[in-house]
């Protein structure tokens, strides 16, 4: 779940999710967040890893995981402006 619906370029995208161990043994999970820039003005990679966290879970345990991505980490370099640009793109 996203903590906020709209962001400014100086903000940080905050994601909150729950991870559960439904198995019969102690386990670890690596939670990963991939970002796509659908409708971008420039060609960008299809999926780009932007955040991750390793979570250790006991049998039957559920943990809340919070991940943060500074919006500036979602920018691309615009050669014409000679600066990094954050595009306005709708989330899916």
C-alpha positions as CSV (number, residue, x, y, z in Angstrom):
1,X,0.0,0.0,0.0
2,X,1.3,3.5,-0.8
3,X,1.3,5.9,2.0
4,X,0.5,8.9,-0.2
5,X,-1.3,9.3,-3.6
6,X,0.6,12.2,-5.0
7,X,4.3,13.3,-4.6
8,X,6.5,16.2,-5.3
9,X,10.0,15.8,-6.6
10,X,11.4,16.6,-3.1
11,X,9.2,13.8,-1.5
12,X,9.8,10.2,-0.7
13,X,7.6,7.4,-1.9
14,X,6.7,5.3,1.1
15,X,5.4,1.7,0.7
16,X,4.0,-0.5,3.5
17,X,3.2,-4.2,3.1
18,X,2.9,-7.3,5.2
19,X,5.0,-10.4,4.7
20,X,4.0,-13.8,6.2
21,X,5.8,-17.1,6.7
22,X,3.1,-19.7,5.9
23,X,5.7,-22.5,5.8
24,X,6.8,-25.0,8.5
25,X,10.3,-23.6,8.9
26,X,12.1,-20.4,9.9
27,X,12.6,-18.4,6.7
28,X,13.9,-15.3,5.1
29,X,12.4,-13.3,2.3
30,X,13.8,-10.5,0.2
31,X,11.0,-8.0,-0.5
32,X,11.7,-6.2,-3.8
33,X,10.2,-3.1,-5.4
34,X,10.5,-2.7,-9.1
35,X,9.4,0.4,-10.9
36,X,8.3,0.9,-14.5
37,X,7.9,4.3,-16.2
38,X,4.9,3.6,-18.5
39,X,4.3,6.5,-20.9
40,X,7.7,8.0,-20.3
41,X,8.9,10.6,-22.8
42,X,12.2,8.7,-23.1
43,X,13.1,5.0,-23.5
44,X,13.7,3.5,-20.1
45,X,14.2,0.0,-18.8
46,X,11.0,-2.1,-18.4
47,X,11.6,-2.8,-14.7
48,X,14.1,-1.3,-12.4
49,X,14.8,-2.4,-8.9
50,X,14.5,0.7,-6.6
51,X,14.2,-0.8,-3.0
52,X,14.5,-4.0,-1.2
53,X,14.6,-5.4,2.4
54,X,15.6,-8.8,3.8
55,X,13.0,-10.0,6.3
56,X,13.5,-13.0,8.7
57,X,10.3,-14.7,9.8
58,X,9.5,-17.4,12.3
59,X,6.9,-20.0,11.4
60,X,3.5,-18.4,11.2
61,X,4.9,-14.9,11.8
62,X,3.8,-11.8,9.9
63,X,5.9,-8.6,9.7
64,X,5.1,-5.2,8.4
65,X,7.8,-4.0,6.0
66,X,8.2,-0.3,5.2
67,X,10.3,0.7,2.1
68,X,11.1,4.2,1.0
69,X,12.2,5.6,-2.4
70,X,13.2,9.2,-2.8
71,X,11.3,10.6,-5.8
72,X,14.5,11.9,-7.2
73,X,15.6,8.3,-7.6
74,X,12.8,7.9,-10.2
75,X,14.2,10.7,-12.4
76,X,16.0,10.4,-15.7
77,X,18.7,12.6,-17.2
78,X,17.4,15.1,-19.8
79,X,20.3,15.9,-22.1
80,X,18.5,19.0,-23.5
81,X,18.0,20.5,-20.0
82,X,21.3,19.0,-18.7
83,X,19.5,18.0,-15.5
84,X,17.6,15.1,-13.9
85,X,13.8,15.3,-14.6
86,X,11.0,13.6,-12.7
87,X,8.1,12.9,-15.0
88,X,4.4,13.1,-14.0
89,X,3.3,9.5,-14.6
90,X,0.2,7.9,-13.2
91,X,0.7,4.9,-11.0
92,X,-0.7,1.5,-12.0
